[in-house]
Amino acid sequence: MGADRIGRERRLTRGLGVAGLAGIALFVGAAILALSLAASGNGAPAGAGATSGMADAALFDRYVWRVTRFTLVQAGLSTLLSVAFAVPVALALARRRTFAGRIWIVRLMALPLGLPALVAALGIVGIWGRQGVVNDLFALADLDRPVAIYGLAGILVAHVFFNMPLAVRLLLSGLERIPGEYWLVSANLGMSRLQLFRFIEWPVIRGLLPGIAGLVFMLCATSFTLVLTLGGGPAASTLEVAIYQALRFDFDPPRAIALSALQIAVTALLLLVLRWLTPPVTEALTTGRPVRRFDGGSPLSVLTDAVIVALAALFVAAPLASVLVAGLASDLPKLAADPQVHRAVLTSLGIAAVSAGLAVTLAAAMLTTRQILLSPRRPGRFAHVFSGGVAAGTSLILLVPPVVIGAGWFLLLRPFGDVAHFAPAVITLINTLMALPFVTRVLAPAMATHAARTERLTTSLGIRGWARIRRVDGPGLRRPLLMALSFAAALSLGDLGAVALFGSQDMVTLPFLLYSRMGSYRTTDAAGLALLLGLVCVVLTILGTAGESRERAA
């Protein structure tokens, strides 16, 4: 009976995982197919057929090569800077587990992820722009405002602002899973700071870096709003901008699809290289003792870590403070009484909650299925195919622009009536897919570690079903699950790409309302809405780190 029950549970889990991966492929493939069929001339504007016929010939023109080169250069530099700055910050936070305010610094690192790109860009300009705080400080020193934010430099600053905190959170999550026995043994052996990094910290970081670097690179390669805002002109265009122009201004679906394929192919090649560099996962058993570190007690080490954490916090907090100051200057009571704001808040929270829950459930089901299929000593061919599909499906989905998916589903749903009726479901599903890469990066290493430490024991004891979830999986995975949920919800709250196509007077989210107010030059209201959106993200980050303070105190 026990074996039959285990078999049924595994078959159910495998079915959910396979269905989830197939659903992703179907949802994205249907959108791309609809765009491809639109190029046949059915419903296409005059001249679209001729443009479509020249799409392949024009794909490799000088403009495309220049845009591709700039996309790779800015994404590569942004990734390098984000990861290089994130490693020392994560190491310092992992070393200092109990200082006052630590939990708020960790929560601060999650805030940029949920902000709309334009709001963050305005905050960055307020600090680093021509009339920003930094240049004002230089002017006080009789220097002629040397910081220029527009162009490649501005794009790099904005990408580091968004992605360095994300990399810190992911690295810190991995460093905090190092068993407490490691630090006890290292203290007994009298290991130096360099030896601790080489034998304990670096193996963990090395295993996480390829995945984090790949995620950051994809985010930077697909950057759209930041490039338009801070690029300074056509010379700073990316492939994402070219895809948008092909759909929005030319309505040339074949060219848009070809550019998307080029973007996916180039980035996929780099991701394959990063995956090849990723070492095999090795997890150590632990008794679950509280982690207590004995290193870093010297005054110089304490001072160095304090300076690193303080500089990182200042870099992230300064643009947010600029948004806060502008938001407080707005008419907040008027916004609080606005019924349209009430509807936007409820709509955003509803979509964020559903999309976050779907993303975490889908990622957990696919990752568990992959573990089950790869658990035999000699996994079958299907196991390797499914594992590759999960890796590709949860990574390359970020490279398919939301405007491409949204436009495809707009064409598919148009024959069934008013597309606005389907808007909440489509926006929720697109946000779910866009959150999958983040959720997977959080859950995959945590679930692998948890399975390595508990699978054999729970199997031998016959702990299955709800009892295992309540007594083993729930407590062991609570923190990464909460972090993944908060990440996914914050991403959905700050998203504008999907709702930009489907938004209407009856379908308004906070970012859509914010951009609408900015477009009508109601910048004071927009500043207040940006502050409201930031406060909601603060609440989400608090929920995502719930219980960490109590665990450290224990």
Secondary structure, 3 states (H helix, E strand, C coil): CHHHHHHHHHHHHHHHHHHHHHHHHHHHHHHHHHHHHHCCCCCCCCCHHHHHHCHHHHHCCHHHHHHHHHHHHHHHHHHHHHHHHHHHHHHHHHHCCCCCCHHHHHHHCCHHHHCCHHHHHHHHHHHHCCCCHHHHHHHHCCCCCCCCCCCHHHHHHHHHHHHHHHHHHHHHHHHCCCCHHHHHHHHHHCCCHHHHHHHHHHHHHHHHHHHHHHHHHHHHHCCCHHHHHHCCCHHHCCHHHHHHHHHHCCCCHHHHHHHHHHHHHHHHHHHHHHHHHCCCCCCCCCCCCCCCCCCCCCHHHHHHHHHHHHHHHHHHHHHHHHHHHHHHCCCHHHHHCCHHHHHHHHHHHHHHHHHHHHHHHHHHHHHHHHHHHHCCCCCCHHHHHHHHHHHHHCCHHHHCCHHHHHHHHHHHHHHHCCHHHHHHHHHHHHHHHHHHHHHHHHHHHHHHHHHHHHHHHHHHHCCCHHHHHHHHHHHHHHHHHHHHHHHHHHHHHHCCCCHHHHCECCECCHHHHHHHHHHCCCHHHHHHHHHHHHHHHHHHHHHHCCCHHHHHHC
